[in-house]
């Protein structure tokens, strides 16, 4: 997008320079082409950095559940996640993997990316902590998260009001 804006600015400046009005001698305060474009670049960079900083500090309230890597709760390949990570056969909740609903994931317009670390609070004292986003939920779910657990762990979770927050990359 920045390249398109820069190209548009160049075309506007070139058109302005070819008109007869601009062939007159420049005034003392004229910046020229470099000054015109340098001002535009500075504003564009400043705005994009500001947006990135604001988006990282948000906390989202979701409904949390748990799921196991079995065909009844996943698709036909239960040990392959949406980002093509492989779940080992002897996995457990200590693995700290999670699935998010599509409205929270980047490919569908949400704020979270696959592989991103997320801090989870309000689930349970044993399961609160840092999780990695590896999977997505069925499209019927909105503002939800699923924690990957093993079927032998006997977790039965349906918790509303769980807080999730992206962890800023350092």
OpenMM code with the backbone's topology and positions (N, CA, C; nanometers):
from openmm import Vec3, app, unit

residues = "UNK UNK UNK UNK UNK UNK UNK UNK UNK UNK UNK UNK UNK UNK UNK UNK UNK UNK UNK UNK UNK UNK UNK UNK UNK UNK UNK UNK UNK UNK UNK UNK UNK UNK UNK UNK UNK UNK UNK UNK UNK UNK UNK UNK UNK UNK UNK UNK UNK UNK UNK UNK UNK UNK UNK UNK UNK UNK UNK UNK UNK UNK UNK UNK UNK UNK UNK UNK UNK UNK UNK UNK UNK UNK UNK UNK UNK UNK UNK UNK UNK UNK UNK UNK UNK UNK UNK UNK UNK UNK UNK UNK UNK UNK UNK UNK UNK UNK UNK UNK UNK UNK UNK UNK UNK UNK UNK UNK UNK UNK UNK UNK UNK UNK UNK UNK UNK UNK UNK UNK UNK UNK UNK UNK UNK UNK UNK UNK UNK UNK UNK UNK UNK UNK UNK UNK UNK UNK UNK UNK UNK UNK UNK UNK UNK UNK UNK UNK UNK UNK UNK UNK UNK UNK UNK UNK UNK UNK UNK UNK UNK UNK UNK UNK UNK UNK UNK UNK UNK UNK".split()
positions = [
    Vec3(0.0820, -0.1174, 0.0000),
    Vec3(0.0000, 0.0000, 0.0000),
    Vec3(0.0872, 0.1249, 0.0000),
    Vec3(0.1986, 0.1236, 0.0727),
    Vec3(0.2867, 0.2396, 0.0759),
    Vec3(0.3463, 0.2660, -0.0614),
    Vec3(0.3799, 0.1588, -0.1349),
    Vec3(0.4343, 0.1759, -0.2697),
    Vec3(0.3311, 0.2380, -0.3634),
    Vec3(0.2051, 0.1987, -0.3490),
    Vec3(0.0998, 0.2555, -0.4335),
    Vec3(0.0807, 0.4040, -0.4020),
    Vec3(0.0852, 0.4383, -0.2751),
    Vec3(0.0697, 0.5789, -0.2369),
    Vec3(0.1876, 0.6612, -0.2891),
    Vec3(0.3076, 0.6069, -0.2786),
    Vec3(0.4268, 0.6762, -0.3273),
    Vec3(0.4183, 0.6981, -0.4784),
    Vec3(0.3731, 0.5941, -0.5511),
    Vec3(0.3580, 0.6060, -0.6958),
    Vec3(0.2538, 0.7123, -0.7311),
    Vec3(0.1437, 0.7162, -0.6576),
    Vec3(0.0407, 0.8176, -0.6827),
    Vec3(0.0963, 0.9579, -0.6572),
    Vec3(0.1737, 0.9732, -0.5500),
    Vec3(0.2341, 1.1033, -0.5216),
    Vec3(0.3310, 1.1443, -0.6317),
    Vec3(0.4079, 1.0493, -0.6838),
    Vec3(0.5008, 1.0800, -0.7932),
    Vec3(0.4259, 1.1250, -0.9188),
    Vec3(0.3171, 1.0556, -0.9501),
    Vec3(0.2381, 1.0922, -1.0680),
    Vec3(0.1767, 1.2318, -1.0523),
    Vec3(0.1292, 1.2624, -0.9339),
    Vec3(0.0710, 1.3952, -0.9098),
    Vec3(0.1781, 1.5024, -0.9251),
    Vec3(0.2964, 1.4758, -0.8671),
    Vec3(0.4050, 1.5732, -0.8755),
    Vec3(0.4526, 1.5907, -1.0194),
    Vec3(0.4629, 1.4806, -1.0957),
    Vec3(0.5076, 1.4897, -1.2350),
    Vec3(0.4063, 1.5671, -1.3193),
    Vec3(0.2786, 1.5452, -1.2942),
    Vec3(0.1749, 1.6177, -1.3673),
    Vec3(0.1820, 1.7662, -1.3340),
    Vec3(0.2034, 1.7961, -1.2076),
    Vec3(0.2103, 1.9369, -1.1668),
    Vec3(0.3312, 2.0063, -1.2296),
    Vec3(0.4421, 1.9347, -1.2436),
    Vec3(0.5620, 1.9955, -1.2997),
    Vec3(0.5518, 2.0194, -1.4503),
    Vec3(0.4673, 1.9443, -1.5187),
    Vec3(0.4551, 1.9601, -1.6642),
    Vec3(0.3566, 2.0693, -1.7044),
    Vec3(0.2793, 2.1204, -1.6117),
    Vec3(0.1861, 2.2281, -1.6453),
    Vec3(0.2625, 2.3601, -1.6564),
    Vec3(0.2169, 2.4524, -1.7421),
    Vec3(0.2893, 2.5777, -1.7639),
    Vec3(0.3054, 2.6624, -1.6387),
    Vec3(0.2158, 2.6520, -1.5439),
    Vec3(0.2225, 2.7340, -1.4241),
    Vec3(0.3507, 2.7073, -1.3449),
    Vec3(0.3984, 2.5830, -1.3449),
    Vec3(0.5151, 2.5465, -1.2652),
    Vec3(0.6478, 2.5682, -1.3380),
    Vec3(0.6488, 2.6185, -1.4611),
    Vec3(0.7742, 2.6439, -1.5308),
    Vec3(0.8360, 2.7776, -1.4900),
    Vec3(0.7635, 2.8546, -1.4132),
    Vec3(0.8185, 2.9819, -1.3665),
    Vec3(0.9309, 2.9548, -1.2666),
    Vec3(1.0076, 3.0564, -1.2341),
    Vec3(1.1189, 3.0382, -1.1403),
    Vec3(1.0623, 3.0076, -1.0013),
    Vec3(1.1263, 2.9142, -0.9284),
    Vec3(1.0745, 2.8763, -0.7967),
    Vec3(1.0942, 2.9877, -0.6951),
    Vec3(1.0061, 2.9924, -0.5970),
    Vec3(1.0181, 3.0915, -0.4907),
    Vec3(1.1202, 3.0452, -0.3882),
    Vec3(1.1505, 3.1269, -0.2914),
    Vec3(1.2534, 3.0951, -0.1915),
    Vec3(1.2112, 2.9801, -0.1008),
    Vec3(1.0819, 2.9638, -0.0728),
    Vec3(1.0374, 2.8585, 0.0181),
    Vec3(0.9935, 2.7309, -0.0545),
    Vec3(1.0192, 2.7138, -0.1825),
    Vec3(0.9820, 2.5933, -0.2559),
    Vec3(1.0718, 2.4773, -0.2129),
    Vec3(1.0125, 2.3620, -0.1867),
    Vec3(1.0871, 2.2461, -0.1394),
    Vec3(1.1383, 2.1588, -0.2526),
    Vec3(1.0766, 2.1646, -0.3670),
    Vec3(1.1148, 2.0775, -0.4769),
    Vec3(1.0570, 1.9380, -0.4597),
    Vec3(1.0932, 1.8476, -0.5517),
    Vec3(1.0401, 1.7115, -0.5522),
    Vec3(1.0818, 1.6338, -0.4270),
    Vec3(1.2091, 1.6450, -0.3859),
    Vec3(1.2580, 1.5692, -0.2700),
    Vec3(1.1860, 1.6102, -0.1423),
    Vec3(1.1665, 1.7377, -0.1235),
    Vec3(1.0963, 1.7856, -0.0049),
    Vec3(0.9509, 1.7420, -0.0037),
    Vec3(0.8874, 1.7439, -0.1202),
    Vec3(0.7485, 1.7016, -0.1321),
    Vec3(0.7332, 1.5553, -0.0925),
    Vec3(0.8213, 1.4673, -0.1429),
    Vec3(0.8109, 1.3246, -0.1155),
    Vec3(0.8606, 1.2893, 0.0240),
    Vec3(0.9618, 1.3545, 0.0761),
    Vec3(1.0145, 1.3239, 0.2088),
    Vec3(0.9080, 1.3472, 0.3152),
    Vec3(0.8303, 1.4543, 0.3022),
    Vec3(0.7244, 1.4822, 0.3984),
    Vec3(0.6199, 1.3701, 0.3974),
    Vec3(0.5832, 1.3198, 0.2830),
    Vec3(0.4831, 1.2133, 0.2714),
    Vec3(0.5333, 1.0836, 0.3351),
    Vec3(0.6584, 1.0466, 0.3120),
    Vec3(0.7145, 0.9226, 0.3671),
    Vec3(0.7151, 0.9263, 0.5195),
    Vec3(0.7514, 1.0371, 0.5783),
    Vec3(0.7590, 1.0484, 0.7234),
    Vec3(0.6232, 1.0270, 0.7871),
    Vec3(0.5203, 1.0857, 0.7325),
    Vec3(0.3857, 1.0706, 0.7875),
    Vec3(0.3398, 0.9260, 0.7765),
    Vec3(0.3613, 0.8598, 0.6658),
    Vec3(0.3167, 0.7225, 0.6456),
    Vec3(0.3828, 0.6293, 0.7461),
    Vec3(0.5126, 0.6393, 0.7668),
    Vec3(0.5818, 0.5520, 0.8619),
    Vec3(0.5336, 0.5764, 1.0038),
    Vec3(0.5134, 0.6994, 1.0404),
    Vec3(0.4721, 0.7337, 1.1763),
    Vec3(0.3349, 0.6741, 1.2079),
    Vec3(0.2415, 0.6819, 1.1149),
    Vec3(0.1068, 0.6313, 1.1362),
    Vec3(0.1085, 0.4791, 1.1514),
    Vec3(0.1839, 0.4064, 1.0673),
    Vec3(0.1830, 0.2616, 1.0746),
    Vec3(0.2453, 0.2114, 1.2038),
    Vec3(0.3479, 0.2776, 1.2576),
    Vec3(0.4076, 0.2364, 1.3844),
    Vec3(0.3081, 0.2569, 1.4981),
    Vec3(0.2331, 0.3635, 1.4963),
    Vec3(0.1367, 0.3916, 1.6006),
    Vec3(0.0285, 0.2845, 1.6041),
    Vec3(-0.0216, 0.2430, 1.4886),
    Vec3(-0.1245, 0.1403, 1.4833),
    Vec3(-0.0737, 0.0093, 1.5402),
    Vec3(0.0495, -0.0288, 1.5110),
    Vec3(0.1047, -0.1544, 1.5594),
    Vec3(0.1165, -0.1536, 1.7116),
    Vec3(0.1536, -0.0419, 1.7707),
    Vec3(0.1677, -0.0360, 1.9150),
    Vec3(0.0332, -0.0438, 1.9853),
    Vec3(-0.0693, 0.0171, 1.9318),
    Vec3(-0.2004, 0.0157, 1.9937),
    Vec3(-0.2613, -0.1243, 1.9887),
    Vec3(-0.2449, -0.1973, 1.8806),
    Vec3(-0.3092, -0.3268, 1.8634),
    Vec3(-0.2535, -0.4334, 1.9571),
    Vec3(-0.1307, -0.4207, 2.0075),
    Vec3(-0.0691, -0.5244, 2.0901),
    Vec3(-0.1179, -0.5239, 2.2346),
    Vec3(-0.1783, -0.4177, 2.2842),
    Vec3(-0.2140, -0.4075, 2.4243),
    Vec3(-0.3585, -0.4483, 2.4531),
    Vec3(-0.4308, -0.5043, 2.3594),
    Vec3(-0.5711, -0.5356, 2.3778),
    Vec3(-0.5908, -0.6681, 2.4499),
    Vec3(-0.6947, -0.6756, 2.5309),
    Vec3(-0.7351, -0.7989, 2.5982),
    Vec3(-0.8728, -0.8364, 2.5459),
    Vec3(-0.8924, -0.9647, 2.5159),
    Vec3(-1.0184, -1.0135, 2.4611),
    Vec3(-1.0841, -1.1067, 2.5614),
    Vec3(-1.2152, -1.0984, 2.5735),
    Vec3(-1.2917, -1.1864, 2.6612),
    Vec3(-1.3576, -1.2929, 2.5744),
    Vec3(-1.3308, -1.4201, 2.6078),
    Vec3(-1.3790, -1.5312, 2.5256),
    Vec3(-1.4431, -1.6380, 2.6143),
    Vec3(-1.5087, -1.7325, 2.5489),
    Vec3(-1.5585, -1.8524, 2.6152),
    Vec3(-1.4586, -1.9634, 2.5883),
    Vec3(-1.4152, -2.0320, 2.6948),
    Vec3(-1.3116, -2.1344, 2.6819),
    Vec3(-1.3706, -2.2736, 2.7007),
    Vec3(-1.3249, -2.3649, 2.6180),
    Vec3(-1.3585, -2.5063, 2.6291),
    Vec3(-1.2300, -2.5854, 2.6080),
    Vec3(-1.2397, -2.7171, 2.6179),
    Vec3(-1.1230, -2.8002, 2.5890),
    Vec3(-1.1607, -2.9016, 2.4819),
    Vec3(-1.0598, -2.9505, 2.4117),
    Vec3(-1.0833, -3.0519, 2.3092),
    Vec3(-0.9684, -3.1513, 2.3087),
    Vec3(-0.9950, -3.2673, 2.2552),
    Vec3(-0.8949, -3.3721, 2.2404),
    Vec3(-0.8733, -3.3989, 2.0923),
    Vec3(-0.7576, -3.4508, 2.0601),
    Vec3(-0.7251, -3.4819, 1.9206),
    Vec3(-0.7842, -3.6179, 1.8844),
    Vec3(-0.9167, -3.6206, 1.8693),
    Vec3(-0.9871, -3.7422, 1.8269),
    Vec3(-1.0825, -3.7034, 1.7139),
    Vec3(-1.1113, -3.7959, 1.6222),
    Vec3(-1.1937, -3.7602, 1.5058),
    Vec3(-1.3316, -3.7033, 1.5396),
    Vec3(-1.3919, -3.7383, 1.6494),
    Vec3(-1.5226, -3.6850, 1.6855),
    Vec3(-1.5208, -3.5375, 1.7212),
    Vec3(-1.4043, -3.4846, 1.7592),
    Vec3(-1.3945, -3.3448, 1.7992),
    Vec3(-1.3117, -3.2609, 1.7025),
    Vec3(-1.2543, -3.3243, 1.6031),
    Vec3(-1.1723, -3.2538, 1.5039),
    Vec3(-1.2171, -3.2975, 1.3652),
    Vec3(-1.1310, -3.2789, 1.2667),
    Vec3(-1.1616, -3.3266, 1.1322),
    Vec3(-1.1084, -3.4695, 1.1159),
    Vec3(-1.0926, -3.5137, 0.9935),
    Vec3(-1.0499, -3.6517, 0.9672),
    Vec3(-0.9023, -3.6762, 1.0008),
    Vec3(-0.8249, -3.5693, 1.0200),
    Vec3(-0.6849, -3.5827, 1.0597),
    Vec3(-0.6657, -3.5147, 1.1954),
    Vec3(-0.6958, -3.5846, 1.3050),
    Vec3(-0.6947, -3.5191, 1.4357),
    Vec3(-0.5564, -3.4769, 1.4857),
    Vec3(-0.4489, -3.5369, 1.4357),
    Vec3(-0.3160, -3.5036, 1.4843),
    Vec3(-0.2442, -3.3988, 1.3990),
    Vec3(-0.3166, -3.3352, 1.3051),
    Vec3(-0.2612, -3.2261, 1.2242),
    Vec3(-0.3465, -3.1022, 1.2504),
    Vec3(-0.2815, -2.9936, 1.2945),
    Vec3(-0.3542, -2.8706, 1.3256),
    Vec3(-0.3716, -2.7845, 1.2007),
    Vec3(-0.4402, -2.6732, 1.2152),
    Vec3(-0.4674, -2.5842, 1.1015),
    Vec3(-0.3406, -2.5212, 1.0450),
    Vec3(-0.2379, -2.5039, 1.1276),
    Vec3(-0.1126, -2.4473, 1.0769),
    Vec3(-0.0122, -2.5569, 1.0400),
    Vec3(-0.0603, -2.6792, 1.0222),
    Vec3(0.0179, -2.7973, 0.9821),
    Vec3(0.1193, -2.8423, 1.0874),
    Vec3(0.0981, -2.8071, 1.2126),
    Vec3(0.1792, -2.8622, 1.3211),
    Vec3(0.1274, -3.0027, 1.3511),
    Vec3(0.2143, -3.0889, 1.3962),
    Vec3(0.1766, -3.2273, 1.4264),
    Vec3(0.1690, -3.2460, 1.5777),
    Vec3(0.0578, -3.3023, 1.6230),
    Vec3(0.0392, -3.3351, 1.7639),
    Vec3(0.0942, -3.4759, 1.7851),
    Vec3(0.1848, -3.4903, 1.8806),
    Vec3(0.2426, -3.6218, 1.9093),
    Vec3(0.1394, -3.7074, 1.9818),
    Vec3(0.1444, -3.8405, 1.9646),
    Vec3(0.0422, -3.9283, 2.0255),
    Vec3(0.0320, -3.9191, 2.1776),
    Vec3(0.1399, -3.8861, 2.2469),
    Vec3(0.1369, -3.8801, 2.3934),
    Vec3(0.1369, -3.7361, 2.4427),
    Vec3(0.0543, -3.6518, 2.3807),
    Vec3(0.0457, -3.5109, 2.4162),
    Vec3(-0.0335, -3.4945, 2.5457),
    Vec3(-0.0343, -3.3750, 2.6011),
    Vec3(-0.1129, -3.3446, 2.7198),
    Vec3(-0.1381, -3.1967, 2.7293),
    Vec3(-0.2067, -3.1563, 2.8356),
    Vec3(-0.2385, -3.0142, 2.8524),
    Vec3(-0.1128, -2.9328, 2.8826),
    Vec3(-0.0048, -2.9977, 2.9250),
    Vec3(0.1205, -2.9256, 2.9497),
    Vec3(0.1839, -2.8771, 2.8201),
    Vec3(0.1374, -2.9290, 2.7072),
    Vec3(0.1861, -2.8845, 2.5757),
    Vec3(0.1490, -2.7386, 2.5511),
    Vec3(0.0354, -2.6935, 2.6071),
    Vec3(-0.0117, -2.5550, 2.5990),
    Vec3(-0.0376, -2.5082, 2.4560),
    Vec3(-0.1138, -2.5888, 2.3826),
    Vec3(-0.1590, -2.5507, 2.2488),
    Vec3(-0.3064, -2.5144, 2.2576),
    Vec3(-0.3489, -2.4233, 2.1697),
    Vec3(-0.4885, -2.3826, 2.1704),
    Vec3(-0.5412, -2.3600, 2.0292),
    Vec3(-0.6723, -2.3629, 2.0181),
    Vec3(-0.7427, -2.3290, 1.8942),
    Vec3(-0.8272, -2.2056, 1.9232),
    Vec3(-0.8377, -2.1164, 1.8257),
    Vec3(-0.9212, -1.9975, 1.8391),
    Vec3(-1.0313, -1.9993, 1.7342),
    Vec3(-1.1420, -1.9331, 1.7642),
    Vec3(-1.2478, -1.9201, 1.6644),
    Vec3(-1.1980, -1.8322, 1.5505),
    Vec3(-1.2579, -1.8466, 1.4357),
    Vec3(-1.2085, -1.7787, 1.3148),
    Vec3(-1.2141, -1.6268, 1.3247),
    Vec3(-1.3102, -1.5738, 1.3983),
    Vec3(-1.3189, -1.4275, 1.4084),
    Vec3(-1.2009, -1.3668, 1.4840),
    Vec3(-1.1214, -1.4483, 1.5526),
    Vec3(-1.0048, -1.4004, 1.6255),
    Vec3(-0.8734, -1.4256, 1.5525),
    Vec3(-0.8783, -1.4947, 1.4390),
    Vec3(-0.7556, -1.5297, 1.3662),
    Vec3(-0.7318, -1.4375, 1.2470),
    Vec3(-0.6054, -1.4061, 1.2210),
    Vec3(-0.5647, -1.3142, 1.1142),
    Vec3(-0.6203, -1.3490, 0.9764),
    Vec3(-0.6163, -1.4772, 0.9325),
    Vec3(-0.6658, -1.5057, 0.7966),
    Vec3(-0.8121, -1.4668, 0.7744),
    Vec3(-0.8888, -1.4536, 0.8842),
    Vec3(-1.0297, -1.4160, 0.8720),
    Vec3(-1.0556, -1.2774, 0.9303),
    Vec3(-0.9517, -1.1955, 0.9438),
    Vec3(-0.9679, -1.0571, 0.9878),
    Vec3(-0.9484, -1.0323, 1.1358),
    Vec3(-0.9082, -1.1314, 1.2128),
    Vec3(-0.8873, -1.1148, 1.3569),
    Vec3(-0.7467, -1.0681, 1.3910),
    Vec3(-0.7178, -1.0504, 1.5188),
    Vec3(-0.5886, -0.9966, 1.5610),
    Vec3(-0.4782, -1.1001, 1.5839),
    Vec3(-0.5109, -1.2283, 1.5969),
    Vec3(-0.4117, -1.3291, 1.6327),
    Vec3(-0.3621, -1.4061, 1.5108),
    Vec3(-0.2330, -1.4447, 1.5148),
    Vec3(-0.1726, -1.5227, 1.4068),
    Vec3(-0.1422, -1.6633, 1.4572),
    Vec3(-0.1336, -1.7588, 1.3642),
    Vec3(-0.0897, -1.8926, 1.4011),
    Vec3(0.0539, -1.8852, 1.4509),
    Vec3(0.0839, -1.9581, 1.5571),
    Vec3(0.2179, -1.9593, 1.6149),
    Vec3(0.2407, -1.8494, 1.7171),
    Vec3(0.1433, -1.7611, 1.7354),
    Vec3(0.1584, -1.6505, 1.8297),
    Vec3(0.1333, -1.6988, 1.9721),
    Vec3(0.2077, -1.6420, 2.0661),
    Vec3(0.1911, -1.6728, 2.2085),
    Vec3(0.0812, -1.5840, 2.2659),
    Vec3(-0.0049, -1.6456, 2.3486),
    Vec3(-0.1198, -1.5763, 2.4059),
    Vec3(-0.1233, -1.6046, 2.5559),
    Vec3(-0.1415, -1.5007, 2.6367),
    Vec3(-0.1547, -1.5184, 2.7814),
    Vec3(-0.3026, -1.5382, 2.8146),
    Vec3(-0.3345, -1.6466, 2.8887),
    Vec3(-0.4725, -1.6827, 2.9221),
    Vec3(-0.4922, -1.6687, 3.0726),
    Vec3(-0.6000, -1.5962, 3.1145),
    Vec3(-0.6348, -1.5796, 3.2558),
    Vec3(-0.7823, -1.6084, 3.2754),
    Vec3(-0.8159, -1.6764, 3.3868),
    Vec3(-0.9553, -1.7005, 3.4211),
    Vec3(-1.0064, -1.8371, 3.3807),
    Vec3(-0.9224, -1.9223, 3.3286),
    Vec3(-0.9637, -2.0574, 3.2883),
    Vec3(-0.9716, -2.1474, 3.4110),
    Vec3(-0.8608, -2.1713, 3.4763),
    Vec3(-0.8503, -2.2423, 3.6036),
    Vec3(-0.7073, -2.2227, 3.6525),
    Vec3(-0.6841, -2.2368, 3.7829),
    Vec3(-0.5470, -2.2169, 3.8321),
    Vec3(-0.4460, -2.3116, 3.7673),
    Vec3(-0.4904, -2.4315, 3.7341),
    Vec3(-0.4002, -2.5294, 3.6735),
    Vec3(-0.3726, -2.5006, 3.5255),
    Vec3(-0.4707, -2.4417, 3.4546),
    Vec3(-0.4578, -2.4231, 3.3100),
    Vec3(-0.4263, -2.2799, 3.2674),
    Vec3(-0.4314, -2.1822, 3.3564),
    Vec3(-0.3936, -2.0450, 3.3193),
    Vec3(-0.2458, -2.0403, 3.2825),
    Vec3(-0.2111, -1.9517, 3.1894),
    Vec3(-0.0715, -1.9366, 3.1503),
    Vec3(-0.0574, -1.8959, 3.0051),
    Vec3(0.0571, -1.9288, 2.9464),
    Vec3(0.0896, -1.8897, 2.8094),
    Vec3(0.0644, -2.0080, 2.7165),
    Vec3(-0.0137, -1.9837, 2.6113),
    Vec3(-0.0466, -2.0848, 2.5115),
    Vec3(0.0018, -2.0383, 2.3740),
    Vec3(0.0171, -2.1341, 2.2837),
    Vec3(0.0531, -2.1037, 2.1451),
    Vec3(-0.0665, -2.1381, 2.0559),
    Vec3(-0.1030, -2.0475, 1.9660),
    Vec3(-0.2160, -2.0685, 1.8751),
    Vec3(-0.1704, -2.1587, 1.7601),
    Vec3(-0.2309, -2.2768, 1.7489),
    Vec3(-0.1954, -2.3703, 1.6427),
    Vec3(-0.3153, -2.4164, 1.5605),
    Vec3(-0.4362, -2.3920, 1.6073),
    Vec3(-0.5519, -2.4515, 1.5412),
    Vec3(-0.6663, -2.3516, 1.5361),
    Vec3(-0.7672, -2.3861, 1.4575),
    Vec3(-0.8873, -2.3040, 1.4464),
    Vec3(-1.0091, -2.3891, 1.4781),
    Vec3(-1.1152, -2.3244, 1.5170),
    Vec3(-1.2390, -2.3947, 1.5532),
    Vec3(-1.3353, -2.3931, 1.4343),
    Vec3(-1.4429, -2.4661, 1.4491),
    Vec3(-1.5473, -2.4683, 1.3475),
    Vec3(-1.6043, -2.3281, 1.3285),
    Vec3(-1.6495, -2.2985, 1.2087),
    Vec3(-1.6946, -2.1624, 1.1769),
    Vec3(-1.8181, -2.1182, 1.2549),
    Vec3(-1.8896, -2.2088, 1.3191),
    Vec3(-2.0078, -2.1685, 1.3957),
    Vec3(-1.9723, -2.1004, 1.5283),
    Vec3(-1.8479, -2.1122, 1.5749),
    Vec3(-1.8049, -2.0534, 1.7018),
    Vec3(-1.7536, -1.9117, 1.6811),
    Vec3(-1.7862, -1.8242, 1.7773),
    Vec3(-1.7409, -1.6851, 1.7746),
    Vec3(-1.6920, -1.6452, 1.9127),
    Vec3(-1.5779, -1.5771, 1.9173),
    Vec3(-1.5135, -1.5344, 2.0422),
    Vec3(-1.4972, -1.6520, 2.1389),
    Vec3(-1.4367, -1.7589, 2.0879),
    Vec3(-1.4143, -1.8799, 2.1667),
    Vec3(-1.2702, -1.9265, 2.1524),
    Vec3(-1.2259, -2.0038, 2.2514),
    Vec3(-1.0957, -2.0683, 2.2453),
    Vec3(-1.1108, -2.2118, 2.2946),
    Vec3(-1.0277, -2.2999, 2.2426),
    Vec3(-1.0231, -2.4402, 2.2809),
    Vec3(-0.8824, -2.4720, 2.3293),
    Vec3(-0.8718, -2.5368, 2.4436),
    Vec3(-0.7432, -2.5790, 2.4976),
    Vec3(-0.7250, -2.7266, 2.4638),
    Vec3(-0.6090, -2.7617, 2.4109),
    Vec3(-0.5805, -2.9007, 2.3757),
    Vec3(-0.5470, -2.9798, 2.5021),
    Vec3(-0.6250, -3.0839, 2.5289),
    Vec3(-0.6008, -3.1723, 2.6431),
    Vec3(-0.6038, -3.3168, 2.5954),
    Vec3(-0.5465, -3.4066, 2.6737),
    Vec3(-0.5501, -3.5496, 2.6409),
    Vec3(-0.6778, -3.6089, 2.6991),
    Vec3(-0.7332, -3.7096, 2.6339),
    Vec3(-0.8609, -3.7654, 2.6796),
    Vec3(-0.8480, -3.8325, 2.8167),
    Vec3(-0.7288, -3.8728, 2.8590),
    Vec3(-0.7093, -3.9335, 2.9904),
    Vec3(-0.7023, -3.8295, 3.1032),
    Vec3(-0.6935, -3.7012, 3.0703),
    Vec3(-0.6812, -3.5973, 3.1728),
    Vec3(-0.8144, -3.5592, 3.2362),
    Vec3(-0.9251, -3.5974, 3.1791),
    Vec3(-1.0589, -3.5776, 3.2362),
    Vec3(-1.0934, -3.4320, 3.2675),
    Vec3(-1.0605, -3.3411, 3.1776),
    Vec3(-1.1014, -3.2024, 3.1914),
    Vec3(-1.2381, -3.1846, 3.1275),
    Vec3(-1.3261, -3.1121, 3.1947),
    Vec3(-1.4564, -3.0768, 3.1391),
    Vec3(-1.4707, -2.9260, 3.1583),
    Vec3(-1.4328, -2.8512, 3.0569),
    Vec3(-1.4256, -2.7062, 3.0692),
    Vec3(-1.5297, -2.6395, 2.9796),
    Vec3(-1.6071, -2.5520, 3.0394),
    Vec3(-1.6897, -2.4566, 2.9663),
    Vec3(-1.6917, -2.3320, 3.0533),
    Vec3(-1.6000, -2.2402, 3.0271),
    Vec3(-1.5785, -2.1248, 3.1126),
    Vec3(-1.5980, -1.9959, 3.0328),
    Vec3(-1.6954, -1.9148, 3.0735),
    Vec3(-1.7165, -1.7848, 3.0094),
    Vec3(-1.6327, -1.6793, 3.0808),
    Vec3(-1.5995, -1.5723, 3.0087),
    Vec3(-1.5284, -1.4600, 3.0681),
    Vec3(-1.3785, -1.4802, 3.0826),
    Vec3(-1.3211, -1.5706, 3.0053),
    Vec3(-1.1762, -1.5928, 3.0089),
    Vec3(-1.1080, -1.4802, 2.9312),
    Vec3(-1.0004, -1.4270, 2.9849),
    Vec3(-0.9270, -1.3163, 2.9226),
    Vec3(-0.8052, -1.3710, 2.8478),
    Vec3(-0.7913, -1.3298, 2.7213),
    Vec3(-0.6719, -1.3658, 2.6448),
    Vec3(-0.6073, -1.2377, 2.5937),
    Vec3(-0.4747, -1.2382, 2.5930),
    Vec3(-0.3997, -1.1198, 2.5522),
    Vec3(-0.2755, -1.1638, 2.4753),
    Vec3(-0.2517, -1.1046, 2.3581),
    Vec3(-0.1297, -1.1394, 2.2838),
    Vec3(-0.0049, -1.0970, 2.3607),
    Vec3(0.0984, -1.1770, 2.3499),
    Vec3(0.2257, -1.1433, 2.4140),
    Vec3(0.3120, -1.0781, 2.3078),
    Vec3(0.3597, -0.9574, 2.3349),
    Vec3(0.4392, -0.8815, 2.2390),
    Vec3(0.5720, -0.9522, 2.2158),
    Vec3(0.6103, -0.9665, 2.0883),
    Vec3(0.7383, -1.0274, 2.0532),
    Vec3(0.8503, -0.9315, 2.0890),
    Vec3(0.9542, -0.9832, 2.1511),
    Vec3(1.0663, -0.8981, 2.1924),
    Vec3(1.1802, -0.9095, 2.0980),
] * unit.nanometer
topology = app.Topology()
chain = topology.addChain("A")
for resn in residues:
    res = topology.addResidue(resn, chain)
    for name in ("N", "CA", "C"):
        topology.addAtom(name, app.Element.getBySymbol(name[0]), res)
